[in-house]
Amino acid sequence: MLSLRRHGAGAALAAALLAPSIARAQWAEPCEQGRRPATRAVVGGAFVGGNAALYEYFRRAWWSGERSDFVVRSDWDVEFRDQDKLGHFLGGYQLSRVGADLLRTACVGDRKAAWWGAAYAAAFQLQIEIWDGYQKKYGFSPPDLMFNTAGAALLVAQHEAPALRAVKPTISYARTGAVKHAGSFPAGTVGNELRTTVDYAGQTYWLSTDVERLLPDGAKPYWPGLLRLSVGHGVTDWIDAETGMPVRGRRKLVLSLDVDPEKLPGGHPLWKQVKHQLSYYRFPAPALVLTPTARGVAWYR
């Protein structure tokens, strides 16, 4: 039976929840005289504690099944059409971003923080994939590892090439009927195992671009700065509504103009941090669905 791949979205969600508290720590300006050692101790404790908490979550939620010898499974293009791989990409990016923010809070320079944050994310996700390898249900997935690493690499690339910071990986989510009725599907079916982190038909992964930032100065006045251009990938329903068994979904490619929260008015430091964290979510807006069937512009969650 098809096994659900799910760690990427879970890691991304955890990173998103951690980010606001990290941002609050940055406002304290901890690098002033005499405060650096204590701050680094706190940040080090946050890394260790966060790693332990996430590991315990995965152990309880996903690794309670039958163990096996180490097995490798290359799970490309299964029923949910690699939507899980984009979750791994987003997870690698968000873990890297949060790790880098923590290191900056500990007075580490920007470049070192970006590289070490990415190294932490890659190492953390590698350990998850290795543990998967000893689970009969999952196995070690080289594609998952590749997308984990690509997400972490994007954070480094954005530091080394600042123009890339105009492009931001984002996510939107609309709960599907399948996950709402997961408990009614027969035990042992994939549908019965559905939860938010693996509700792939409800997830859309986007690359959201700050167009204004990329335009030459003379063209900037002609672009509404509040809007960004987003290109998304989703999948149609891949769970049979009656049996709970998997069916082959179809890829959705989507174009959208949506609001960039960072461009909302207001310059208070607290509000700026809130806007920054919100900018990693693509809020509902009109969109053009290009595949699997092209249709006109409609509201898209």
N, C-alpha and C positions, 0 to 999 in steps of 0.2 A: 504493500500500500504506500501511496505517496506520503512522505513525511514533510512536515512544515518546517521551513527555515525561518528563523525569527529573531536572531540576536541583534541584527543591525538596527531595527526599529526600536527595540528595547533600550539599546545603548544610547541611541539618539534622544529618546524621551528622557532618560535619566540625565543626560548631559544638559538638556534644555531646562530641566527642573533645578539643576545645580547652578546654572549660569547666573540667575539674578542674585543669589547670595554671594557669589564670587564678585560680581560687579559692586555690591555694597562694600565688600572688603576693600576694593580699590579706592573708594572715595576717602578712606582714612589716611591716604598718603603715607604708607608704612615705611618708606625709605629714609625718612628723616633720621637725624643722629640718635643713636641709642635704641631704635626700635627694630632694626633689621633682624637680629638673632631670634627674637621672640616671634616675629612674623614668619620667618622661615620655618620655625618649629611648628607653628600652627598649620602652615601650608603643607609641610611634610606629613603631619598627622591627617590632614584632609585627603591627601593622596592615598595613604595606607587605609584609612577608614572607608573611603569611597570604594576602593578596590575590593575590600573585604565585603562590604555591603552588596555590591553588584554580584560578586561571586556567589554569595549566599543566596541571593535571589535566583540566579540561574540554577544553582544546585537544587533548590527546592522545587522550582517551577518546571525545569526541563530535564534534569539528570536523575530523576527518580525511577527511570525505566530500567529495562534489562541491559546489562553491561555486555561488552564483547571484546575480542581482540581488536587492535587498532585497524580501522577500515577507512578507505578513501572513496568518496563518491563525488564525481564531477556532475553536479546537478544543473546543467544548463537547460534553459528553455522547457521547463516542466509546465504543468497546467497553468500556473499563475504567471508565466511568461517573464521570468527574471525580475519581477517586481521586488522580490526579497533582496536581490543584489543591490538595487538602488537604496534600499533601507540600510544595507551594510555600508554603502558609500556615505550616506548621510550620517550614520553612526560614527564612522571613522573621522569625518570632518568635525562633528560636534564634540566628540571626545578630545580631539586635538585642540580645538578652540578653547574649551574649558580648561584643559591642562595648561595651555599657553597663558591664559588669563591668571590662573593660580600662580604660575611661575613669575609673571610680571608683578603680582602682588607681593611676591617674596623678593622683589628687587633684582630679578634676573633681567638682563637686557632683552630687547625685543627679538633680535635674531635668534639668540640662544633659546628664548622661551618658545618661539615657533617650532624650532627643530626638536627640542626636547619634548614639547607637548605632543608633536606628531609621533615621536618615538614611543612615548608612553601609550598613546592610543593604539599604535600598531602592536606593541607588546601585550597590552591588555586583551585586544581582540584575538591575537594569536593564541593565548592561553585558552580562551573560550573555544576556539576551533579545535585545539588539541583535545580538550575534554570531550567535545562532540565526537571526535574520532573513536572514543571508547564506548559510545552509546550505540547500541544495535540499531536504534531507530533512525539515527542521523548520519553519523560518519563525518570524517574530516572533508571539508569542501574547499578545494583549491580556488574555485571561482569566488566563494565568499571571502577568502583571504585576499584575493586580488582586489576586490572592491573595497574591503576594509582599508587596504594600503593606499588605494587611489584616493579615498576620501581624506586620509591623513596627508597625503602628498599635496592635495589642493591647498590646504592651509599653509604649507611651506611655500608653495608656488606663489600664493597671494602676497606673502611677505617679500619674496625675492623680486616679484614683478608686480608692483602696486596697481597697475592698470587692471589686473585680474580681480581686484577687490570690488570692482563694479558688478561682478557676477557672484551670486550667492545661492547655494543650494537650500531650497525651502521645501516644505511639505504642506499639503492640505489633507483633510480627512472628513469624510461623511459616512457615518455608520451604516452598514448595509443591512438588508433584511436577513441575510444569512446569519450574521453574528447575533442579531437580535433574537433569533429563534434557534440558536445553537443547541440549547438544552433539549430541544424537542427532536433533534435528529437521533437516529439509532446509535447506541453506544458502540464505540469502535470505529465509527466513520470519521472522515476528516472534518465534516461539518460539525460534529459533536465537539471537536477540539478547538473550534474557532474562538478567538478572543481579539481584542483590539489590535494587538501588535502583529497579528497574522491575518487581519482582515484586509487582504491585499486589494480587493476590488473597491474598497472604500478609500484607499490611500492613493494620492497622486504626488509624485516627486517632480519638483520643478528646478530649473535653473532660472533665477530671477535676476534681471539685468537692470542696473541703474543707467538708463540710456543717457540721461542728462550728463552724467559724469564722463561718458565717452565722447560726447559731441564736442566739436571745436567751439571756442568761446562765441564766435559769431552766430552759431546755430542754436545755442542754449536757450535764448528767449523764445524760440518757436516750439520748444518741447515742454508740455506741462510737467513740471518737476515732480509733482506728487505721484505720477504714474511710472511704473516700471513694466518692462516687457518680460513675460515669463513663458518658458517652453516646458511643457509637462509630459510625463509618461504615466499612464495608468493601465488597468486591465479590466475587461468586462467581467461579469459574474462568472466565477469558475467553480462554484458549488451548486449542484443540482438542488433546487428548492424543495423537492419531494423526498429524495433519498439521502441527501447529505454527502453524496459521493462526488469526487472531483470530475469536472468536465474541462475541456481545454478552452481557456479564456482567449480573448483577442486583445491585442495591444491597442491602447488608445494614445494618440499623439494630440496634444492640445496646445493652442496658442492663446495667450491672455494678456490684456492690459489690466493691472491691478494696482491697488494703492500700496505705496512703499511707506510703512509706518515711520521710518526714520525721517521722512520729509514732512511729517505732521508738525504744526506750529508748536512753539514752546522750547525754551532753552535751559530750563532748570536741570542740574546734573542728574537728579533722581529721575525726572521724566525722560531725559535723553537715554538713560540706561534702559528704562522700560521700553522705549521705542526701539532701541537696538535689539533687545531680546525678541520683541514682537516681529521684527523684520524677518525672522527666520521661519515665519509661518505665512503661507499664502492664504489670505482671507477670501471668502466667497466674492466672486466678481464675474462679469460676462466673459465668455471664452468661446473660441472657435475650435470645435472638435474636428480633426482632420481624418483620423482613422478610428475604428475600422470602417465607419461610414461617415462621409463628410456631411455636415449639416450646418445650418446658419448659426449665428452668434446666439448663445443662450446662457442663462445663469448657471454657473458651475461652482460646486462646492468641493 
